[in-house]
Amino acid sequence: MEAADYYSGLVADAYAKLKSTSFAAQPYADFVRTNGQPGLEIGCGDGEPLLELCAGGLDVDGVDSSLDMVKRCRDNASRLRLNVDVHHQRVEDLALQRRYRSIYFAGPTFNLLPDDETACRALQRIGENLTDHGVAMIPLWIPEPTPPAEMGVSREAEDHGAVLRYTALSETYDETTRTRTTSARYEKVGAAAAETVDREWIIHWHTPDGFRALCDRAGMTVIRLADDITGADPTDTSESFTATLQRA
């Protein structure tokens, strides 16, 4: 299932309450200040950390493939009285009216692209939306299989008197295709009614060497590839690393 379809309906409504990770705004603000404005946050979701950067005076647009998430981001911006341009486009089809000196993904959102061909098209479109000397930052993640003890165990949050619940039901971990496919259930249970949605969450990962080769295919130059823990060149045992790119 594509990210545009996954993050819709009940999943979009539950996202902010049930997400397991939040992204600090400072590294992205530093990236934009260092490499220049305007900036673009790809996969902006409901506005984290995009809106914090904008509130800090930075000229940053947002884009997301999920229309439901775009609507939530615009609503959140309106409540904060922020004037933010948030676009509804898939990254592999990215074609915006202005070009950007800084383009970044907040967290490893690039891993939601389901295969190498889609990822290659996305890199090409990122390059086309950069200025001549613009820079892109792409965090990447190599996931482990979900521990068996966590299967069937729900993560819960309250939402205006209702209970939101996320449960991983089963999983396929394929090292050949570099994909982890998790069958997940989202539930909203209130006093009057209950809603349940089942979705397949696909994570597609890249090795350091594989990502460099993908960038070459897409006409992008890797300026730096760094392990997120050590800051050194990533190895085959790195769990997460960040790529900094320019057009070739």
C-alpha positions as CSV (number, residue, x, y, z in Angstrom):
1,M,0.0,0.0,0.0
2,E,1.3,3.4,-1.0
3,A,1.8,6.1,1.7
4,A,-0.8,8.3,0.1
5,D,-3.4,5.5,0.8
6,Y,-2.0,4.4,4.1
7,Y,-2.2,7.8,5.8
8,S,-5.8,8.4,5.2
9,G,-9.1,8.2,7.1
10,L,-8.8,6.8,10.6
11,V,-5.0,6.4,10.2
12,A,-4.6,10.2,9.5
13,D,-6.9,11.0,12.4
14,A,-5.0,8.8,14.8
15,Y,-1.5,9.7,13.5
16,A,-0.6,12.5,16.0
17,K,-1.9,10.6,19.0
18,L,-0.3,7.2,18.2
19,K,3.0,8.0,16.4
20,S,5.9,6.4,18.3
21,T,8.5,9.0,17.2
22,S,8.7,12.8,17.1
23,F,11.3,14.8,15.2
24,A,13.1,17.7,16.9
25,A,12.9,20.8,14.7
26,Q,16.4,22.1,15.4
27,P,18.4,19.9,13.0
28,Y,16.1,20.8,10.1
29,A,16.1,24.5,11.0
30,D,19.9,24.4,11.0
31,F,19.9,22.6,7.7
32,V,17.7,25.3,6.1
33,R,19.7,28.2,7.6
34,T,23.0,26.7,6.4
35,N,21.9,25.9,2.9
36,G,19.5,28.6,2.2
37,Q,15.8,29.5,1.7
38,P,13.3,28.7,0.5
39,G,13.1,25.3,2.0
40,L,10.8,22.4,1.3
41,E,9.8,19.6,3.8
42,I,8.7,16.4,2.0
43,G,6.3,14.2,3.8
44,C,5.3,17.0,6.1
45,G,2.3,15.1,7.5
46,D,0.3,17.2,9.9
47,G,3.1,19.7,10.3
48,E,5.9,18.4,12.5
49,P,8.5,19.9,12.4
50,L,7.4,22.1,9.4
51,L,5.2,24.5,11.4
52,E,7.9,25.1,14.1
53,L,10.4,26.1,11.4
54,C,7.8,28.5,9.9
55,A,7.0,29.9,13.4
56,G,10.7,30.6,13.8
57,G,10.6,32.8,10.7
58,L,12.0,30.4,8.1
59,D,10.5,30.3,4.6
60,V,9.7,26.6,4.2
61,D,6.9,25.0,2.2
62,G,5.5,21.5,2.9
63,V,4.3,18.7,0.6
64,D,2.7,15.4,1.3
65,S,1.2,12.6,-0.8
66,S,-1.8,12.1,1.6
67,L,-4.6,14.6,1.0
68,D,-6.0,13.9,4.5
69,M,-2.6,14.8,6.1
70,V,-2.3,17.9,4.0
71,K,-5.7,19.1,5.2
72,R,-4.6,18.4,8.8
73,C,-1.4,20.4,8.3
74,R,-3.3,23.3,6.8
75,D,-5.7,23.3,9.7
76,N,-2.9,23.2,12.3
77,A,-1.2,26.1,10.5
78,S,-4.4,28.1,10.6
79,R,-4.8,27.5,14.3
80,L,-1.3,28.8,14.8
81,R,-2.0,31.8,12.5
82,L,0.9,30.7,10.2
83,N,0.9,31.4,6.5
84,V,2.3,28.2,5.1
85,D,2.1,26.7,1.6
86,V,1.3,23.0,1.9
87,H,1.1,21.1,-1.4
88,H,-0.6,17.8,-2.2
89,Q,1.8,15.8,-4.5
90,R,3.7,12.5,-4.5
91,V,7.4,13.0,-4.3
92,E,8.0,10.8,-7.4
93,D,5.8,13.3,-9.3
94,L,7.1,16.5,-7.6
95,A,6.6,19.6,-9.7
96,L,6.2,22.8,-7.7
97,Q,6.1,26.4,-8.9
98,R,9.3,27.5,-7.3
99,R,12.7,25.8,-6.8
100,Y,14.3,25.3,-3.4
101,R,17.8,25.8,-2.0
102,S,17.0,23.3,0.8
103,I,14.9,20.2,0.5
104,Y,14.6,17.7,3.3
105,F,12.6,14.7,4.7
106,A,11.8,14.9,8.4
107,G,12.9,11.5,9.5
108,P,13.1,8.4,7.3
109,T,10.0,9.2,5.2
110,F,11.9,8.2,2.1
111,N,11.7,4.6,3.3
112,L,7.9,4.7,2.6
113,L,8.7,4.6,-1.2
114,P,7.9,1.0,-1.9
115,D,10.7,0.0,-4.3
116,D,13.9,1.2,-6.0
117,E,12.2,2.4,-9.2
118,T,9.9,4.7,-7.3
119,A,12.8,5.9,-5.1
120,C,14.9,6.7,-8.2
121,R,12.0,8.7,-9.8
122,A,11.7,10.6,-6.5
123,L,15.4,11.4,-6.4
124,Q,15.1,12.7,-10.0
125,R,12.2,14.9,-9.1
126,I,14.0,16.2,-6.0
127,G,16.9,17.2,-8.2
128,E,14.5,19.0,-10.7
129,N,13.0,21.0,-7.8
130,L,16.4,22.1,-6.4
131,T,18.1,25.4,-7.4
132,D,21.4,25.0,-9.2
133,H,23.4,24.8,-6.0
134,G,20.5,23.5,-3.8
135,V,21.0,20.7,-1.3
136,A,18.8,17.9,-0.2
137,M,18.9,15.9,3.0
138,I,17.5,12.4,3.2
139,P,17.5,10.4,6.5
140,L,17.4,6.7,5.9
141,W,16.7,3.7,8.2
142,I,17.3,0.0,8.0
143,P,14.6,-1.6,10.2
144,E,14.9,-4.7,12.2
145,P,11.9,-7.2,12.2
146,T,9.3,-6.3,14.8
147,P,10.0,-8.4,17.9
148,P,7.6,-11.3,18.2
149,A,6.7,-10.2,21.7
150,E,5.3,-6.9,20.2
151,M,2.9,-8.7,17.8
152,G,-0.6,-8.4,18.9
153,V,0.2,-5.9,21.6
154,S,-1.7,-2.6,21.2
155,R,-0.5,0.9,21.6
156,E,-3.3,3.1,22.9
157,A,-4.1,6.8,23.3
158,E,-7.2,8.8,24.4
159,D,-8.9,11.1,22.0
160,H,-11.9,13.2,23.3
161,G,-13.4,10.4,25.2
162,A,-12.6,7.7,22.7
163,V,-9.7,5.2,22.7
164,L,-7.4,5.0,19.7
165,R,-5.5,1.8,19.3
166,Y,-2.7,0.5,17.0
167,T,-1.9,-3.2,16.8
168,A,0.7,-5.0,14.6
169,L,-0.9,-8.3,13.6
170,S,1.7,-10.0,11.4
171,E,4.8,-9.2,9.4
172,T,6.9,-10.2,6.4
173,Y,10.6,-9.3,6.4
174,D,12.2,-9.8,3.0
175,E,16.0,-9.1,2.8
176,T,16.0,-9.8,-1.0
177,T,13.6,-7.0,-1.8
178,R,14.6,-5.0,1.3
179,T,11.1,-4.6,2.4
180,R,9.3,-5.0,5.8
181,T,5.5,-5.3,5.4
182,T,3.5,-5.1,8.6
183,S,-0.2,-5.9,8.7
184,A,-1.6,-3.4,11.2
185,R,-5.0,-2.6,12.7
186,Y,-6.2,0.8,13.8
187,E,-9.2,1.1,16.0
188,K,-11.2,4.0,17.5
189,V,-13.6,2.9,20.2
190,G,-16.1,5.3,21.7
191,A,-19.2,5.2,23.8
192,A,-21.5,5.3,20.8
193,A,-19.5,3.5,18.0
194,A,-16.3,1.7,17.0
195,E,-14.3,2.0,13.8
196,T,-11.6,-0.5,12.6
197,V,-9.2,-0.2,9.7
198,D,-6.6,-2.7,8.6
199,R,-3.6,-1.5,6.6
200,E,-0.3,-2.8,5.3
201,W,2.6,-0.6,6.3
202,I,5.6,-1.1,3.9
203,I,9.1,0.0,4.7
204,H,11.7,-0.3,1.9
205,W,15.3,0.2,2.9
206,H,18.6,0.9,1.2
207,T,22.1,-0.1,2.0
208,P,24.7,2.7,1.9
209,D,26.3,1.3,-1.3
210,G,22.9,0.7,-2.8
211,F,21.7,4.2,-2.1
212,R,24.9,5.7,-3.7
213,A,24.2,3.7,-6.8
214,L,20.6,4.8,-6.8
215,C,21.7,8.4,-6.7
216,D,24.0,7.9,-9.6
217,R,21.1,6.5,-11.7
218,A,19.0,9.5,-10.7
219,G,21.6,12.1,-11.6
220,M,22.3,13.1,-8.0
221,T,25.7,13.5,-6.3
222,V,26.2,12.3,-2.8
223,I,28.0,15.0,-0.9
224,R,28.0,13.2,2.4
225,L,26.7,9.9,3.8
226,A,27.0,9.7,7.6
227,D,26.0,7.2,10.3
228,D,23.5,8.9,12.6
229,I,25.2,7.6,15.7
230,T,28.9,7.8,14.9
231,G,28.9,10.6,12.3
232,A,31.4,8.5,10.2
233,D,30.7,6.7,6.9
234,P,28.0,4.2,7.4
235,T,28.8,0.5,7.3
236,D,26.7,-2.6,6.6
237,T,25.8,-2.7,10.3
238,S,24.5,0.9,10.4
239,E,20.9,1.1,11.5
240,S,20.3,4.7,10.2
241,F,22.3,7.2,8.2
242,T,21.7,10.5,6.5
243,A,22.5,11.5,2.9
244,T,23.2,15.0,1.7
245,L,22.8,15.4,-2.0
246,Q,23.1,17.8,-4.9
247,R,22.3,17.6,-8.6
248,A,25.2,16.0,-10.5
